[in-house]
Amino acid sequence: MEGGDAAVAAELSAVAATVAGHVPELSSEIWAMLTEDIPELRGDQIVEKLLDASIEENVATLLHVFEHGLVPDEIRAPPAAVEYARRLAQRGVSTIALIRAYRVGHGRFLSRCIEQLASRTTDAALNAAVTLRLVDVSFRYIDRVSEELISVYQQERDRWLLTQTAVRAGRVRELLRGDPVDIATTESALGYRLRRHHLGVIAWVDGAVQGSDGLTRLDRLGARAARALNSRGGYLFVPRDESLAWIWIPLGADAQVSDELLPTAFENGDAMVRVAVGAPGYGLDGFRQTHGQAERTQDVALAAKPGARVTTFADVGSHRADLR
């Protein structure tokens, strides 16, 4: 290697080593930018946490490439980035949002590295050469990782869309959006009657899952709760991704569920499963309302540290005004 190239490599390595000492702060900055600038990436605390992990692993990986002079074309996407792409596919978030996230994040990452470089040297020629190397290597890394993640996304999206549960989830999303629906046709497609009382539930596994294991555990939870609540007819189970599901449990004509019964109904011995429950509602409007309450109750449950296994709409207490 010629002396000039060696100097560029050494300076780039030094810049990367310094920035590497501030990965959490830089990752948090990028996360804030992405969730502010790209609406599709915010509003879901579970997926936002996956975004945070993806950013931190990408930043650390690219700095490692700089520091050790690795070839970016041979680097695989970090595991957290792959998982995040899969979850976006399962949630129906477009690849446009995913790729834009990499562009925006790349811009902030480069700015931080160039700021650090400027603080280290007054040699204009060296500064320019290192900047060019920064841009070239980082663009090659982003291009390589983006290609891999688009492939991961598309494969996961195709798999997800082919399942019957995804079709059911699409029908449910239409209902929740308030789109005009034919009740009879929708009931037939869902295998679930809308003209009755419902209890809306959001259940999720708070931890890593393997394959379909998470959904299997949540489905068992829904079945047990339906039996415990003397449900009239089959419950509706709609996976949102591999570790979170929406559930509607049909209730009897009086639609009365005691506060004491709810925690017992959802107790199945699985300490990793958490549940947010809305108040009972009737008909199509009640179907939407009880689910909306469960969503907002989940927000409270996720904010609580460590939080209860089962949180109900009635439990939120002083938060009730925020949940209306």
N, C-alpha and C positions, 0 to 999 in steps of 0.2 A: 504494500500500500504506500502511495506517495505521501510525503510529509503533509501536504495540504489536506488530503483525505483523512489522514490520521488525526490532524488537529480538529477537523470538523466532527469526526466520530467521537473524539474525547470530549469536546464541548457539548455535543448533543447528549452524551451519556451523563455528564455532570448536571445538565439542565434537568434531565429526566429523574435523576436521583434526588434532586432538590424538590421537584414537584411531587415526587412519590411520597415525600414526608407529609403531604397535605391532601392525600387522596380523599378522605372523608369530606373535608370542606369543599373541595372542587366538585365532588360528586353531588353534594347537597345543592350547590349553586346550579349545576346542570339540571338536576331534578326539578328545582323551582322554576327554571326557565321553561322546561318542557311542559310541566303541568299548567303553567300560565299561558303559554303560547299555543298549545295543541289541546283543544277541548276534549277530544276523544280519549285522552290519556288520564283524565282526572275524574274524580267523583266516586271511585271505587277503591276503598282503602287497601283491600287485599292486593289488587293488581298494582296499585301505586307502590306498595312495598316491593313487589317484584321488579318494578321499573327501577327503584332505588338500587336493588342488588345488581341488576343488569348494568346500570351506569357504572357502578363502582368496579365491577369486574372488567368492563371494557376499558376504563381509564387505567386500571392497574396493569392490564395486559399490554396496552399500547405503550405505556411508560417502560415496561419490561423490554419490549421490542427495541425502543430507543436506547435504553441503558446498556443492552448487551449486543447491539448491532445485529439483531435477528432479521431474517427475511420475512416481511409481512405476508407475502403470498402463501406462505406455508403454515400460517397460524389459523387454527380453528376458532370459531366463535366460542366465547366463554359459556359454560353451562347455564348460568343465570340468564344470559341473553337469549339462548335457545329456548329456555322455559318461558321467558316473557313473550317471545314470538308465538309460541304455541298457545299461551293463554289468550293473547289478542285474537288469534284465529278462532278459538273457541267462543270468545265473546262477540265475534262479528265486527271487531274494529278493523278498519281498512289497512292494507299495506301502505297506503299513502301516508297515513299517520306514523306508521313504524319507520319508514324511510326518512320522513321529515324529521323525526326525532333524532336520527343519526346525523343529519345535516346540521341541525341546530346545536346538538351536543358537540359535534366536531368543531364548529366555529368557536364555542366557548373554550374548549380544550386547547385549541391552537392559540387563542388569545393569551391564556394563562402561561403557556410554554414560551411564547414570544416575549411576554412581559418579563419572565424570569431570565431569558437570554439577554435582554437589553440591560438588565441590572448587573450582569456579570462581565460584559466586555464592551469596550469602546472601539474595538477593531471593526471598522465598517465592512471590510471584505469578509472577515470571519463571520460576522453577524449575518450578512447576506447569504453566505454559503450554508450556514447552519439552518437558517430560516427555510431555504429551498429544500434542504434535506428533511426538515420537519414536515413541510407541506407534502412533499412527494411520498414519504413513507406512511404518513398518517392517511393520506387519500387512498393509497394502495390497501392499507389495512381496512379502512371503512368499506371500500369497494368489495374486498374479499369477504368480509363478515356479512355485508348486506346481501350479497348473492346467496350465501349459505342460509341466512335467515329467511329470505323470500321463499326459498325452496322448502324450508321447515314449515313456514307459515302455510304455504299452499297445500302441502301434504296433510297437515293437520286439519286445515279447513275442509279439504275434500273428505277426509275421514269423518269429521264431525257432521258435515252436511248429509252424509249418506245414512246416518243413523236415524231411526224412527224418533228418538228423543229430540233430535234437532228439529225435526218437522213440528213436533209438538211444541217445542220452545218458540218456534216462529209464530205459531198460532197464538200462544200466550202473550208474546210481545205485542201482537196486533191488538189483543184485548186490552192490555195495560196502556197502550198508547191512546186508547179511546177511539180507534178506527171503527167505522160502521161495520157491524157484523151480523150475520144471520145466525141467530142463537141455535137453532136446530142443527144446522150444518156444522157449526163450531163444536157443539156438544158431541156430535157423532165423530168428528175428527179427533177430539181430545179423549173420548171415552169417559167423559165427566159431565155431570149435570150442573148447569150454572144457576138454575132457578131453585135455589135452596140456600141455607146458611152455610157459611164457610169460615174456617179459621186459617188465616195466612201465616206461613212459617218460612223462615230462611234458616237453613242449617248448613254448617260448614265444618271441615276438619281443620283444626288449628295446628298444622304441622305438615310434614312431607307425606305424600302418598305415593303408592306404587301402582301404576296402571289404573285399572278400574276399581281398585280396592276402596278408594275414598267414596265413590258413588254407591258401591255395594253397602258400605256401612251406613251411609245416609238414608238409603232406601229402606234398610232394615229398621232404622230409627223411625221413619215415617210410618211403616207398617205397625210397629209396636204402639206408637202414639195413637194411631187411628183405632186400634183395638181398645186401648185404655180409655179413650174418650167416647167409646160406644158409637163410633162413626157409622152413619147411615149411607152405605155405598162405598165404592172404591175411592181412595184418596188420589190426588193428582201430584205426580212427582216430575219435576222439570229440571234436569241438570243445567247449570250455567257454565261450569267447567268441571274438571275432574275432582275438585274438592269442595264444591259449593252447589247447593240445590235449592230451588223454590218448591214449596209444598203447600197444597191446599187440602185441608181435611174437612169433609162434609159433616155437619152437625145435625142433631135432631131439630124438631120444630121449635122447641123453646130456646135453643142456641145458648143455653146457660153452661158455662164452664167455670168451676170454682177456681179461685186463685191457688188453693192448696193442691188441686188436682194436676194443674199444668206441669209443675216441675217433676212430679211423679210420672206423668205420662211420657215425658221425654227422657227419663232416666233409664238408660240401657247398659250402664257399666262402662261405656266408652268415654274415658276422661278427655280425649282429644276432640270430641265433637261438641260444638257450641250451637246454640239455638236462639233465634229472635222470633217472638210471636206477636202478631197483631191482635186486635180485638175482633170478635165475630162480626160478620157482615152478611147481608142477604142479597141474593141475585147478582147481576152483572156489576152493579155499582159496588156492592159489598165485596165482591171478588177483587175489585181493584183497590178498594179502600183498605181492606185488611192486609193486603200485600204491601201497600204504601206504608202503613203503620209498622209492619215488620221490617221494612227497609230502614226506616228512620230509627227504629229501636235497635237495629243492628249497628247503626252508626254510634249510638251511645254505648253499646256493648263492646265495640272495637276500641273505643276511646278509654274504656275502663281498664285499669291495670291492677290485678290480672283479669278481673271480670268474672262474672258468674257463668256457669254452663248454660243456664236458661235465663233469658231476659225477656220479660213480657212488656207489652205496651203500658200496662198498669204500673210496672216497676219504675218507670222513668221519672216519676215524681216531679221534681222541680224543673225537669226538662220538658214537661208536657206542653208548655206553650210553644216550644220550638218544634214540636212534632205535629202540630195541626196544619 
